[in-house]
Amino acid sequence: AEAMLAAKDMVDSVQDMIEKAGKMQNEQLPALIDSIRDQIGSEQAEAYKQAVMAALQGLSATLSQTREGLDGSARALTGEQAAPMAMV
């Protein structure tokens, strides 16, 4: 039972990371873009926005895939589903 709880805790930890990345993208970034626009300029703000949005979207996608893998593996421990195949 302890091992299953630890496996579920890993899933929850990655879920927390997903939520933090979403907060950065949806709450923190817009305010930062406004500050950059006011202090440095619109062109720099747009360039920064494009670069950071791409990075955060990549992070979110990777975290989501990781969460799915961890969740599937945790469910396999309890017999809820077959163990996921290893990615090659």
PyMOL Python script that loads the backbone (N, CA, C, O; Angstrom):
from pymol import cmd

cmd.read_pdbstr("""\
ATOM      1  N   ALA A   1       0.829  -1.201   0.000  1.00  0.00           N
ATOM      2  CA  ALA A   1       0.000   0.000   0.000  1.00  0.00           C
ATOM      3  C   ALA A   1       0.869   1.258   0.000  1.00  0.00           C
ATOM      4  O   ALA A   1       0.533   2.261  -0.629  1.00  0.00           O
ATOM      5  N   GLU A   2       1.989   1.184   0.716  1.00  0.00           N
ATOM      6  CA  GLU A   2       2.883   2.340   0.783  1.00  0.00           C
ATOM      7  C   GLU A   2       3.451   2.690  -0.586  1.00  0.00           C
ATOM      8  O   GLU A   2       3.543   3.862  -0.951  1.00  0.00           O
ATOM      9  N   ALA A   3       3.821   1.684  -1.322  1.00  0.00           N
ATOM     10  CA  ALA A   3       4.389   1.900  -2.656  1.00  0.00           C
ATOM     11  C   ALA A   3       3.351   2.522  -3.584  1.00  0.00           C
ATOM     12  O   ALA A   3       3.680   3.398  -4.384  1.00  0.00           O
ATOM     13  N   MET A   4       2.113   2.078  -3.485  1.00  0.00           N
ATOM     14  CA  MET A   4       1.054   2.636  -4.332  1.00  0.00           C
ATOM     15  C   MET A   4       0.792   4.094  -3.989  1.00  0.00           C
ATOM     16  O   MET A   4       0.564   4.914  -4.878  1.00  0.00           O
ATOM     17  N   LEU A   5       0.823   4.415  -2.715  1.00  0.00           N
ATOM     18  CA  LEU A   5       0.641   5.811  -2.300  1.00  0.00           C
ATOM     19  C   LEU A   5       1.791   6.683  -2.796  1.00  0.00           C
ATOM     20  O   LEU A   5       1.582   7.822  -3.213  1.00  0.00           O
ATOM     21  N   ALA A   6       3.000   6.142  -2.747  1.00  0.00           N
ATOM     22  CA  ALA A   6       4.162   6.882  -3.245  1.00  0.00           C
ATOM     23  C   ALA A   6       4.056   7.100  -4.748  1.00  0.00           C
ATOM     24  O   ALA A   6       4.406   8.168  -5.250  1.00  0.00           O
ATOM     25  N   ALA A   7       3.573   6.088  -5.469  1.00  0.00           N
ATOM     26  CA  ALA A   7       3.398   6.227  -6.924  1.00  0.00           C
ATOM     27  C   ALA A   7       2.339   7.276  -7.229  1.00  0.00           C
ATOM     28  O   ALA A   7       2.516   8.086  -8.139  1.00  0.00           O
ATOM     29  N   LYS A   8       1.246   7.272  -6.482  1.00  0.00           N
ATOM     30  CA  LYS A   8       0.184   8.272  -6.665  1.00  0.00           C
ATOM     31  C   LYS A   8       0.703   9.671  -6.314  1.00  0.00           C
ATOM     32  O   LYS A   8       0.322  10.653  -6.951  1.00  0.00           O
ATOM     33  N   ASP A   9       1.560   9.761  -5.314  1.00  0.00           N
ATOM     34  CA  ASP A   9       2.139  11.046  -4.924  1.00  0.00           C
ATOM     35  C   ASP A   9       2.981  11.635  -6.057  1.00  0.00           C
ATOM     36  O   ASP A   9       3.006  12.850  -6.254  1.00  0.00           O
ATOM     37  N   MET A  10       3.668  10.767  -6.796  1.00  0.00           N
ATOM     38  CA  MET A  10       4.451  11.239  -7.941  1.00  0.00           C
ATOM     39  C   MET A  10       3.522  11.834  -9.003  1.00  0.00           C
ATOM     40  O   MET A  10       3.828  12.872  -9.590  1.00  0.00           O
ATOM     41  N   VAL A  11       2.385  11.170  -9.247  1.00  0.00           N
ATOM     42  CA  VAL A  11       1.408  11.695 -10.206  1.00  0.00           C
ATOM     43  C   VAL A  11       0.917  13.062  -9.739  1.00  0.00           C
ATOM     44  O   VAL A  11       0.825  13.999 -10.531  1.00  0.00           O
ATOM     45  N   ASP A  12       0.605  13.168  -8.461  1.00  0.00           N
ATOM     46  CA  ASP A  12       0.123  14.438  -7.904  1.00  0.00           C
ATOM     47  C   ASP A  12       1.177  15.538  -8.005  1.00  0.00           C
ATOM     48  O   ASP A  12       0.845  16.696  -8.256  1.00  0.00           O
ATOM     49  N   SER A  13       2.432  15.183  -7.813  1.00  0.00           N
ATOM     50  CA  SER A  13       3.513  16.171  -7.912  1.00  0.00           C
ATOM     51  C   SER A  13       3.628  16.720  -9.334  1.00  0.00           C
ATOM     52  O   SER A  13       3.815  17.922  -9.527  1.00  0.00           O
ATOM     53  N   VAL A  14       3.515  15.840 -10.326  1.00  0.00           N
ATOM     54  CA  VAL A  14       3.580  16.300 -11.713  1.00  0.00           C
ATOM     55  C   VAL A  14       2.345  17.139 -12.032  1.00  0.00           C
ATOM     56  O   VAL A  14       2.442  18.120 -12.770  1.00  0.00           O
ATOM     57  N   GLN A  15       1.183  16.768 -11.486  1.00  0.00           N
ATOM     58  CA  GLN A  15      -0.030  17.566 -11.690  1.00  0.00           C
ATOM     59  C   GLN A  15       0.171  18.973 -11.137  1.00  0.00           C
ATOM     60  O   GLN A  15      -0.259  19.947 -11.755  1.00  0.00           O
ATOM     61  N   ASP A  16       0.816  19.090  -9.987  1.00  0.00           N
ATOM     62  CA  ASP A  16       1.117  20.405  -9.414  1.00  0.00           C
ATOM     63  C   ASP A  16       2.010  21.218 -10.361  1.00  0.00           C
ATOM     64  O   ASP A  16       1.817  22.423 -10.521  1.00  0.00           O
ATOM     65  N   MET A  17       2.977  20.554 -10.982  1.00  0.00           N
ATOM     66  CA  MET A  17       3.851  21.233 -11.937  1.00  0.00           C
ATOM     67  C   MET A  17       3.049  21.732 -13.135  1.00  0.00           C
ATOM     68  O   MET A  17       3.283  22.837 -13.626  1.00  0.00           O
ATOM     69  N   ILE A  18       2.103  20.919 -13.606  1.00  0.00           N
ATOM     70  CA  ILE A  18       1.258  21.317 -14.726  1.00  0.00           C
ATOM     71  C   ILE A  18       0.469  22.575 -14.367  1.00  0.00           C
ATOM     72  O   ILE A  18       0.362  23.506 -15.165  1.00  0.00           O
ATOM     73  N   GLU A  19      -0.075  22.585 -13.167  1.00  0.00           N
ATOM     74  CA  GLU A  19      -0.849  23.742 -12.711  1.00  0.00           C
ATOM     75  C   GLU A  19       0.022  24.986 -12.574  1.00  0.00           C
ATOM     76  O   GLU A  19      -0.410  26.086 -12.916  1.00  0.00           O
ATOM     77  N   LYS A  20       1.233  24.821 -12.081  1.00  0.00           N
ATOM     78  CA  LYS A  20       2.153  25.969 -11.965  1.00  0.00           C
ATOM     79  C   LYS A  20       2.537  26.507 -13.341  1.00  0.00           C
ATOM     80  O   LYS A  20       2.607  27.721 -13.531  1.00  0.00           O
ATOM     81  N   ALA A  21       2.784  25.618 -14.297  1.00  0.00           N
ATOM     82  CA  ALA A  21       3.112  26.060 -15.664  1.00  0.00           C
ATOM     83  C   ALA A  21       1.926  26.803 -16.270  1.00  0.00           C
ATOM     84  O   ALA A  21       2.108  27.808 -16.958  1.00  0.00           O
ATOM     85  N   GLY A  22       0.725  26.320 -16.021  1.00  0.00           N
ATOM     86  CA  GLY A  22      -0.479  26.996 -16.511  1.00  0.00           C
ATOM     87  C   GLY A  22      -0.640  28.373 -15.902  1.00  0.00           C
ATOM     88  O   GLY A  22      -1.037  29.319 -16.582  1.00  0.00           O
ATOM     89  N   LYS A  23      -0.334  28.485 -14.626  1.00  0.00           N
ATOM     90  CA  LYS A  23      -0.418  29.784 -13.948  1.00  0.00           C
ATOM     91  C   LYS A  23       0.594  30.764 -14.545  1.00  0.00           C
ATOM     92  O   LYS A  23       0.280  31.935 -14.758  1.00  0.00           O
ATOM     93  N   MET A  24       1.802  30.282 -14.812  1.00  0.00           N
ATOM     94  CA  MET A  24       2.805  31.155 -15.436  1.00  0.00           C
ATOM     95  C   MET A  24       2.305  31.650 -16.784  1.00  0.00           C
ATOM     96  O   MET A  24       2.417  32.833 -17.107  1.00  0.00           O
ATOM     97  N   GLN A  25       1.752  30.732 -17.564  1.00  0.00           N
ATOM     98  CA  GLN A  25       1.311  31.057 -18.921  1.00  0.00           C
ATOM     99  C   GLN A  25       0.092  31.977 -18.917  1.00  0.00           C
ATOM    100  O   GLN A  25       0.027  32.906 -19.722  1.00  0.00           O
ATOM    101  N   ASN A  26      -0.859  31.744 -18.043  1.00  0.00           N
ATOM    102  CA  ASN A  26      -2.123  32.463 -18.091  1.00  0.00           C
ATOM    103  C   ASN A  26      -2.247  33.645 -17.151  1.00  0.00           C
ATOM    104  O   ASN A  26      -3.070  34.532 -17.379  1.00  0.00           O
ATOM    105  N   GLU A  27      -1.442  33.673 -16.099  1.00  0.00           N
ATOM    106  CA  GLU A  27      -1.547  34.758 -15.130  1.00  0.00           C
ATOM    107  C   GLU A  27      -0.294  35.636 -15.079  1.00  0.00           C
ATOM    108  O   GLU A  27      -0.383  36.862 -15.146  1.00  0.00           O
ATOM    109  N   GLN A  28       0.861  35.000 -14.961  1.00  0.00           N
ATOM    110  CA  GLN A  28       2.087  35.766 -14.782  1.00  0.00           C
ATOM    111  C   GLN A  28       2.596  36.372 -16.084  1.00  0.00           C
ATOM    112  O   GLN A  28       3.011  37.530 -16.106  1.00  0.00           O
ATOM    113  N   LEU A  29       2.568  35.605 -17.161  1.00  0.00           N
ATOM    114  CA  LEU A  29       3.126  36.075 -18.423  1.00  0.00           C
ATOM    115  C   LEU A  29       2.431  37.323 -18.964  1.00  0.00           C
ATOM    116  O   LEU A  29       3.126  38.253 -19.374  1.00  0.00           O
ATOM    117  N   PRO A  30       1.095  37.395 -18.986  1.00  0.00           N
ATOM    118  CA  PRO A  30       0.468  38.609 -19.513  1.00  0.00           C
ATOM    119  C   PRO A  30       0.890  39.880 -18.774  1.00  0.00           C
ATOM    120  O   PRO A  30       1.126  40.914 -19.400  1.00  0.00           O
ATOM    121  N   ALA A  31       0.984  39.808 -17.463  1.00  0.00           N
ATOM    122  CA  ALA A  31       1.414  40.975 -16.685  1.00  0.00           C
ATOM    123  C   ALA A  31       2.869  41.333 -16.994  1.00  0.00           C
ATOM    124  O   ALA A  31       3.225  42.508 -17.082  1.00  0.00           O
ATOM    125  N   LEU A  32       3.697  40.310 -17.158  1.00  0.00           N
ATOM    126  CA  LEU A  32       5.104  40.550 -17.489  1.00  0.00           C
ATOM    127  C   LEU A  32       5.239  41.170 -18.870  1.00  0.00           C
ATOM    128  O   LEU A  32       6.053  42.071 -19.071  1.00  0.00           O
ATOM    129  N   ILE A  33       4.451  40.695 -19.815  1.00  0.00           N
ATOM    130  CA  ILE A  33       4.481  41.255 -21.175  1.00  0.00           C
ATOM    131  C   ILE A  33       4.105  42.734 -21.138  1.00  0.00           C
ATOM    132  O   ILE A  33       4.737  43.552 -21.807  1.00  0.00           O
ATOM    133  N   ASP A  34       3.090  43.075 -20.368  1.00  0.00           N
ATOM    134  CA  ASP A  34       2.696  44.482 -20.231  1.00  0.00           C
ATOM    135  C   ASP A  34       3.843  45.315 -19.668  1.00  0.00           C
ATOM    136  O   ASP A  34       4.094  46.424 -20.140  1.00  0.00           O
ATOM    137  N   SER A  35       4.533  44.793 -18.669  1.00  0.00           N
ATOM    138  CA  SER A  35       5.666  45.508 -18.074  1.00  0.00           C
ATOM    139  C   SER A  35       6.796  45.690 -19.080  1.00  0.00           C
ATOM    140  O   SER A  35       7.382  46.768 -19.172  1.00  0.00           O
ATOM    141  N   ILE A  36       7.098  44.644 -19.828  1.00  0.00           N
ATOM    142  CA  ILE A  36       8.156  44.739 -20.843  1.00  0.00           C
ATOM    143  C   ILE A  36       7.773  45.772 -21.893  1.00  0.00           C
ATOM    144  O   ILE A  36       8.605  46.579 -22.308  1.00  0.00           O
ATOM    145  N   ARG A  37       6.519  45.747 -22.324  1.00  0.00           N
ATOM    146  CA  ARG A  37       6.043  46.706 -23.323  1.00  0.00           C
ATOM    147  C   ARG A  37       6.208  48.142 -22.805  1.00  0.00           C
ATOM    148  O   ARG A  37       6.658  49.022 -23.539  1.00  0.00           O
ATOM    149  N   ASP A  38       5.845  48.370 -21.546  1.00  0.00           N
ATOM    150  CA  ASP A  38       5.938  49.713 -20.951  1.00  0.00           C
ATOM    151  C   ASP A  38       7.374  50.159 -20.730  1.00  0.00           C
ATOM    152  O   ASP A  38       7.693  51.330 -20.933  1.00  0.00           O
ATOM    153  N   GLN A  39       8.243  49.244 -20.318  1.00  0.00           N
ATOM    154  CA  GLN A  39       9.596  49.606 -19.929  1.00  0.00           C
ATOM    155  C   GLN A  39      10.625  49.490 -21.056  1.00  0.00           C
ATOM    156  O   GLN A  39      11.611  50.226 -21.071  1.00  0.00           O
ATOM    157  N   ILE A  40      10.403  48.580 -21.989  1.00  0.00           N
ATOM    158  CA  ILE A  40      11.419  48.328 -23.013  1.00  0.00           C
ATOM    159  C   ILE A  40      10.902  48.614 -24.417  1.00  0.00           C
ATOM    160  O   ILE A  40      11.583  49.254 -25.218  1.00  0.00           O
ATOM    161  N   GLY A  41       9.693  48.139 -24.711  1.00  0.00           N
ATOM    162  CA  GLY A  41       9.127  48.398 -26.026  1.00  0.00           C
ATOM    163  C   GLY A  41       8.249  47.262 -26.513  1.00  0.00           C
ATOM    164  O   GLY A  41       8.361  46.127 -26.052  1.00  0.00           O
ATOM    165  N   SER A  42       7.372  47.585 -27.453  1.00  0.00           N
ATOM    166  CA  SER A  42       6.411  46.608 -27.970  1.00  0.00           C
ATOM    167  C   SER A  42       7.082  45.480 -28.739  1.00  0.00           C
ATOM    168  O   SER A  42       6.697  44.317 -28.615  1.00  0.00           O
ATOM    169  N   GLU A  43       8.077  45.827 -29.526  1.00  0.00           N
ATOM    170  CA  GLU A  43       8.754  44.801 -30.330  1.00  0.00           C
ATOM    171  C   GLU A  43       9.425  43.766 -29.441  1.00  0.00           C
ATOM    172  O   GLU A  43       9.313  42.566 -29.692  1.00  0.00           O
ATOM    173  N   GLN A  44      10.114  44.216 -28.413  1.00  0.00           N
ATOM    174  CA  GLN A  44      10.781  43.299 -27.486  1.00  0.00           C
ATOM    175  C   GLN A  44       9.757  42.478 -26.696  1.00  0.00           C
ATOM    176  O   GLN A  44       9.973  41.297 -26.423  1.00  0.00           O
ATOM    177  N   ALA A  45       8.648  43.114 -26.336  1.00  0.00           N
ATOM    178  CA  ALA A  45       7.607  42.411 -25.588  1.00  0.00           C
ATOM    179  C   ALA A  45       7.019  41.288 -26.437  1.00  0.00           C
ATOM    180  O   ALA A  45       6.789  40.187 -25.935  1.00  0.00           O
ATOM    181  N   GLU A  46       6.778  41.553 -27.699  1.00  0.00           N
ATOM    182  CA  GLU A  46       6.214  40.535 -28.583  1.00  0.00           C
ATOM    183  C   GLU A  46       7.199  39.395 -28.812  1.00  0.00           C
ATOM    184  O   GLU A  46       6.807  38.228 -28.816  1.00  0.00           O
ATOM    185  N   ALA A  47       8.464  39.723 -29.000  1.00  0.00           N
ATOM    186  CA  ALA A  47       9.488  38.691 -29.187  1.00  0.00           C
ATOM    187  C   ALA A  47       9.605  37.814 -27.937  1.00  0.00           C
ATOM    188  O   ALA A  47       9.695  36.590 -28.025  1.00  0.00           O
ATOM    189  N   TYR A  48       9.600  38.464 -26.785  1.00  0.00           N
ATOM    190  CA  TYR A  48       9.673  37.721 -25.526  1.00  0.00           C
ATOM    191  C   TYR A  48       8.449  36.819 -25.371  1.00  0.00           C
ATOM    192  O   TYR A  48       8.572  35.653 -24.995  1.00  0.00           O
ATOM    193  N   LYS A  49       7.289  37.359 -25.658  1.00  0.00           N
ATOM    194  CA  LYS A  49       6.040  36.600 -25.542  1.00  0.00           C
ATOM    195  C   LYS A  49       6.082  35.353 -26.421  1.00  0.00           C
ATOM    196  O   LYS A  49       5.736  34.264 -25.964  1.00  0.00           O
ATOM    197  N   GLN A  50       6.495  35.500 -27.661  1.00  0.00           N
ATOM    198  CA  GLN A  50       6.541  34.360 -28.582  1.00  0.00           C
ATOM    199  C   GLN A  50       7.499  33.282 -28.077  1.00  0.00           C
ATOM    200  O   GLN A  50       7.170  32.096 -28.100  1.00  0.00           O
ATOM    201  N   ALA A  51       8.666  33.689 -27.628  1.00  0.00           N
ATOM    202  CA  ALA A  51       9.665  32.727 -27.149  1.00  0.00           C
ATOM    203  C   ALA A  51       9.193  32.008 -25.884  1.00  0.00           C
ATOM    204  O   ALA A  51       9.323  30.790 -25.764  1.00  0.00           O
ATOM    205  N   VAL A  52       8.653  32.769 -24.957  1.00  0.00           N
ATOM    206  CA  VAL A  52       8.252  32.187 -23.680  1.00  0.00           C
ATOM    207  C   VAL A  52       6.998  31.323 -23.842  1.00  0.00           C
ATOM    208  O   VAL A  52       6.891  30.265 -23.222  1.00  0.00           O
ATOM    209  N   MET A  53       6.063  31.764 -24.663  1.00  0.00           N
ATOM    210  CA  MET A  53       4.861  30.958 -24.895  1.00  0.00           C
ATOM    211  C   MET A  53       5.247  29.596 -25.485  1.00  0.00           C
ATOM    212  O   MET A  53       4.724  28.563 -25.065  1.00  0.00           O
ATOM    213  N   ALA A  54       6.154  29.599 -26.447  1.00  0.00           N
ATOM    214  CA  ALA A  54       6.595  28.337 -27.054  1.00  0.00           C
ATOM    215  C   ALA A  54       7.247  27.438 -26.002  1.00  0.00           C
ATOM    216  O   ALA A  54       6.988  26.235 -25.961  1.00  0.00           O
ATOM    217  N   ALA A  55       8.081  28.019 -25.163  1.00  0.00           N
ATOM    218  CA  ALA A  55       8.752  27.236 -24.124  1.00  0.00           C
ATOM    219  C   ALA A  55       7.752  26.667 -23.122  1.00  0.00           C
ATOM    220  O   ALA A  55       7.843  25.497 -22.748  1.00  0.00           O
ATOM    221  N   LEU A  56       6.801  27.486 -22.688  1.00  0.00           N
ATOM    222  CA  LEU A  56       5.817  27.026 -21.711  1.00  0.00           C
ATOM    223  C   LEU A  56       4.858  25.991 -22.310  1.00  0.00           C
ATOM    224  O   LEU A  56       4.433  25.066 -21.618  1.00  0.00           O
ATOM    225  N   GLN A  57       4.525  26.145 -23.576  1.00  0.00           N
ATOM    226  CA  GLN A  57       3.670  25.149 -24.226  1.00  0.00           C
ATOM    227  C   GLN A  57       4.402  23.810 -24.335  1.00  0.00           C
ATOM    228  O   GLN A  57       3.807  22.751 -24.130  1.00  0.00           O
ATOM    229  N   GLY A  58       5.682  23.865 -24.655  1.00  0.00           N
ATOM    230  CA  GLY A  58       6.482  22.639 -24.703  1.00  0.00           C
ATOM    231  C   GLY A  58       6.578  21.981 -23.339  1.00  0.00           C
ATOM    232  O   GLY A  58       6.464  20.762 -23.214  1.00  0.00           O
ATOM    233  N   LEU A  59       6.785  22.793 -22.329  1.00  0.00           N
ATOM    234  CA  LEU A  59       6.854  22.279 -20.963  1.00  0.00           C
ATOM    235  C   LEU A  59       5.538  21.625 -20.572  1.00  0.00           C
ATOM    236  O   LEU A  59       5.522  20.526 -20.017  1.00  0.00           O
ATOM    237  N   SER A  60       4.446  22.300 -20.859  1.00  0.00           N
ATOM    238  CA  SER A  60       3.123  21.760 -20.511  1.00  0.00           C
ATOM    239  C   SER A  60       2.860  20.430 -21.218  1.00  0.00           C
ATOM    240  O   SER A  60       2.337  19.496 -20.611  1.00  0.00           O
ATOM    241  N   ALA A  61       3.219  20.345 -22.491  1.00  0.00           N
ATOM    242  CA  ALA A  61       3.018  19.102 -23.242  1.00  0.00           C
ATOM    243  C   ALA A  61       3.847  17.972 -22.647  1.00  0.00           C
ATOM    244  O   ALA A  61       3.352  16.856 -22.483  1.00  0.00           O
ATOM    245  N   THR A  62       5.087  18.253 -22.328  1.00  0.00           N
ATOM    246  CA  THR A  62       5.964  17.240 -21.739  1.00  0.00           C
ATOM    247  C   THR A  62       5.448  16.797 -20.372  1.00  0.00           C
ATOM    248  O   THR A  62       5.427  15.606 -20.063  1.00  0.00           O
ATOM    249  N   LEU A  63       5.034  17.760 -19.563  1.00  0.00           N
ATOM    250  CA  LEU A  63       4.501  17.422 -18.242  1.00  0.00           C
ATOM    251  C   LEU A  63       3.234  16.586 -18.357  1.00  0.00           C
ATOM    252  O   LEU A  63       3.042  15.650 -17.582  1.00  0.00           O
ATOM    253  N   SER A  64       2.378  16.906 -19.301  1.00  0.00           N
ATOM    254  CA  SER A  64       1.141  16.140 -19.489  1.00  0.00           C
ATOM    255  C   SER A  64       1.444  14.701 -19.892  1.00  0.00           C
ATOM    256  O   SER A  64       0.827  13.765 -19.384  1.00  0.00           O
ATOM    257  N   GLN A  65       2.397  14.527 -20.808  1.00  0.00           N
ATOM    258  CA  GLN A  65       2.792  13.178 -21.218  1.00  0.00           C
ATOM    259  C   GLN A  65       3.389  12.409 -20.040  1.00  0.00           C
ATOM    260  O   GLN A  65       3.115  11.224 -19.852  1.00  0.00           O
ATOM    261  N   THR A  66       4.199  13.096 -19.260  1.00  0.00           N
ATOM    262  CA  THR A  66       4.822  12.474 -18.093  1.00  0.00           C
ATOM    263  C   THR A  66       3.767  12.053 -17.088  1.00  0.00           C
ATOM    264  O   THR A  66       3.831  10.957 -16.532  1.00  0.00           O
ATOM    265  N   ARG A  67       2.799  12.923 -16.856  1.00  0.00           N
ATOM    266  CA  ARG A  67       1.728  12.603 -15.909  1.00  0.00           C
ATOM    267  C   ARG A  67       0.949  11.380 -16.375  1.00  0.00           C
ATOM    268  O   ARG A  67       0.643  10.495 -15.577  1.00  0.00           O
ATOM    269  N   GLU A  68       0.628  11.329 -17.658  1.00  0.00           N
ATOM    270  CA  GLU A  68      -0.100  10.182 -18.198  1.00  0.00           C
ATOM    271  C   GLU A  68       0.680   8.887 -17.997  1.00  0.00           C
ATOM    272  O   GLU A  68       0.113   7.861 -17.621  1.00  0.00           O
ATOM    273  N   GLY A  69       1.973   8.944 -18.248  1.00  0.00           N
ATOM    274  CA  GLY A  69       2.813   7.764 -18.053  1.00  0.00           C
ATOM    275  C   GLY A  69       2.872   7.327 -16.610  1.00  0.00           C
ATOM    276  O   GLY A  69       2.755   6.138 -16.311  1.00  0.00           O
ATOM    277  N   LEU A  70       3.054   8.282 -15.709  1.00  0.00           N
ATOM    278  CA  LEU A  70       3.110   7.954 -14.284  1.00  0.00           C
ATOM    279  C   LEU A  70       1.773   7.427 -13.791  1.00  0.00           C
ATOM    280  O   LEU A  70       1.722   6.484 -13.002  1.00  0.00           O
ATOM    281  N   ASP A  71       0.689   8.039 -14.258  1.00  0.00           N
ATOM    282  CA  ASP A  71      -0.639   7.613 -13.845  1.00  0.00           C
ATOM    283  C   ASP A  71      -0.919   6.185 -14.328  1.00  0.00           C
ATOM    284  O   ASP A  71      -1.437   5.356 -13.580  1.00  0.00           O
ATOM    285  N   GLY A  72      -0.571   5.916 -15.578  1.00  0.00           N
ATOM    286  CA  GLY A  72      -0.764   4.564 -16.100  1.00  0.00           C
ATOM    287  C   GLY A  72       0.034   3.536 -15.329  1.00  0.00           C
ATOM    288  O   GLY A  72      -0.452   2.440 -15.051  1.00  0.00           O
ATOM    289  N   SER A  73       1.254   3.889 -14.987  1.00  0.00           N
ATOM    290  CA  SER A  73       2.100   2.970 -14.220  1.00  0.00           C
ATOM    291  C   SER A  73       1.548   2.755 -12.815  1.00  0.00           C
ATOM    292  O   SER A  73       1.575   1.638 -12.298  1.00  0.00           O
ATOM    293  N   ALA A  74       1.048   3.822 -12.200  1.00  0.00           N
ATOM    294  CA  ALA A  74       0.463   3.700 -10.859  1.00  0.00           C
ATOM    295  C   ALA A  74      -0.796   2.837 -10.909  1.00  0.00           C
ATOM    296  O   ALA A  74      -1.028   2.016 -10.022  1.00  0.00           O
ATOM    297  N   ARG A  75      -1.604   3.026 -11.948  1.00  0.00           N
ATOM    298  CA  ARG A  75      -2.819   2.217 -12.089  1.00  0.00           C
ATOM    299  C   ARG A  75      -2.471   0.745 -12.343  1.00  0.00           C
ATOM    300  O   ARG A  75      -3.194  -0.153 -11.909  1.00  0.00           O
ATOM    301  N   ALA A  76      -1.387   0.512 -13.031  1.00  0.00           N
ATOM    302  CA  ALA A  76      -0.958  -0.869 -13.277  1.00  0.00           C
ATOM    303  C   ALA A  76      -0.592  -1.571 -11.971  1.00  0.00           C
ATOM    304  O   ALA A  76      -0.792  -2.778 -11.832  1.00  0.00           O
ATOM    305  N   LEU A  77      -0.057  -0.814 -11.020  1.00  0.00           N
ATOM    306  CA  LEU A  77       0.282  -1.402  -9.717  1.00  0.00           C
ATOM    307  C   LEU A  77      -0.954  -1.933  -9.003  1.00  0.00           C
ATOM    308  O   LEU A  77      -0.886  -2.935  -8.291  1.00  0.00           O
ATOM    309  N   THR A  78      -2.080  -1.259  -9.197  1.00  0.00           N
ATOM    310  CA  THR A  78      -3.313  -1.662  -8.527  1.00  0.00           C
ATOM    311  C   THR A  78      -4.136  -2.622  -9.379  1.00  0.00           C
ATOM    312  O   THR A  78      -5.187  -3.099  -8.953  1.00  0.00           O
ATOM    313  N   GLY A  79      -3.645  -2.901 -10.596  1.00  0.00           N
ATOM    314  CA  GLY A  79      -4.362  -3.811 -11.482  1.00  0.00           C
ATOM    315  C   GLY A  79      -5.472  -3.141 -12.257  1.00  0.00           C
ATOM    316  O   GLY A  79      -6.250  -3.825 -12.922  1.00  0.00           O
ATOM    317  N   GLU A  80      -5.572  -1.800 -12.193  1.00  0.00           N
ATOM    318  CA  GLU A  80      -6.623  -1.070 -12.905  1.00  0.00           C
ATOM    319  C   GLU A  80      -6.429  -1.108 -14.412  1.00  0.00           C
ATOM    320  O   GLU A  80      -7.406  -1.051 -15.159  1.00  0.00           O
ATOM    321  N   GLN A  81      -5.189  -1.203 -14.872  1.00  0.00           N
ATOM    322  CA  GLN A  81      -4.901  -1.268 -16.302  1.00  0.00           C
ATOM    323  C   GLN A  81      -3.567  -1.942 -16.501  1.00  0.00           C
ATOM    324  O   GLN A  81      -2.786  -2.096 -15.562  1.00  0.00           O
ATOM    325  N   ALA A  82      -3.309  -2.345 -17.733  1.00  0.00           N
ATOM    326  CA  ALA A  82      -2.047  -2.985 -18.062  1.00  0.00           C
ATOM    327  C   ALA A  82      -0.922  -1.982 -17.957  1.00  0.00           C
ATOM    328  O   ALA A  82      -1.129  -0.787 -18.169  1.00  0.00           O
ATOM    329  N   ALA A  83       0.246  -2.448 -17.638  1.00  0.00           N
ATOM    330  CA  ALA A  83       1.428  -1.573 -17.546  1.00  0.00           C
ATOM    331  C   ALA A  83       1.707  -0.971 -18.905  1.00  0.00           C
ATOM    332  O   ALA A  83       1.624  -1.666 -19.917  1.00  0.00           O
ATOM    333  N   PRO A  84       2.045   0.345 -18.946  1.00  0.00           N
ATOM    334  CA  PRO A  84       2.346   0.977 -20.228  1.00  0.00           C
ATOM    335  C   PRO A  84       3.639   0.418 -20.822  1.00  0.00           C
ATOM    336  O   PRO A  84       4.554   0.019 -20.102  1.00  0.00           O
ATOM    337  N   MET A  85       3.687   0.401 -22.134  1.00  0.00           N
ATOM    338  CA  MET A  85       4.899  -0.063 -22.803  1.00  0.00           C
ATOM    339  C   MET A  85       5.959   1.020 -22.712  1.00  0.00           C
ATOM    340  O   MET A  85       5.643   2.208 -22.788  1.00  0.00           O
ATOM    341  N   ALA A  86       7.189   0.627 -22.554  1.00  0.00           N
ATOM    342  CA  ALA A  86       8.285   1.572 -22.459  1.00  0.00           C
ATOM    343  C   ALA A  86       8.457   2.304 -23.777  1.00  0.00           C
ATOM    344  O   ALA A  86       8.358   1.704 -24.848  1.00  0.00           O
ATOM    345  N   MET A  87       8.717   3.613 -23.695  1.00  0.00           N
ATOM    346  CA  MET A  87       8.972   4.398 -24.910  1.00  0.00           C
ATOM    347  C   MET A  87      10.376   4.111 -25.390  1.00  0.00           C
ATOM    348  O   MET A  87      11.304   4.004 -24.588  1.00  0.00           O
ATOM    349  N   VAL A  88      10.534   3.989 -26.683  1.00  0.00           N
ATOM    350  CA  VAL A  88      11.834   3.672 -27.240  1.00  0.00           C
ATOM    351  C   VAL A  88      12.433   4.898 -27.865  1.00  0.00           C
ATOM    352  O   VAL A  88      13.541   4.841 -28.397  1.00  0.00           O
TER     353      VAL A  88
END
""", "prot")
cmd.dss("prot")
cmd.show_as("cartoon", "prot")
cmd.util.cbc("prot")
cmd.orient("prot")
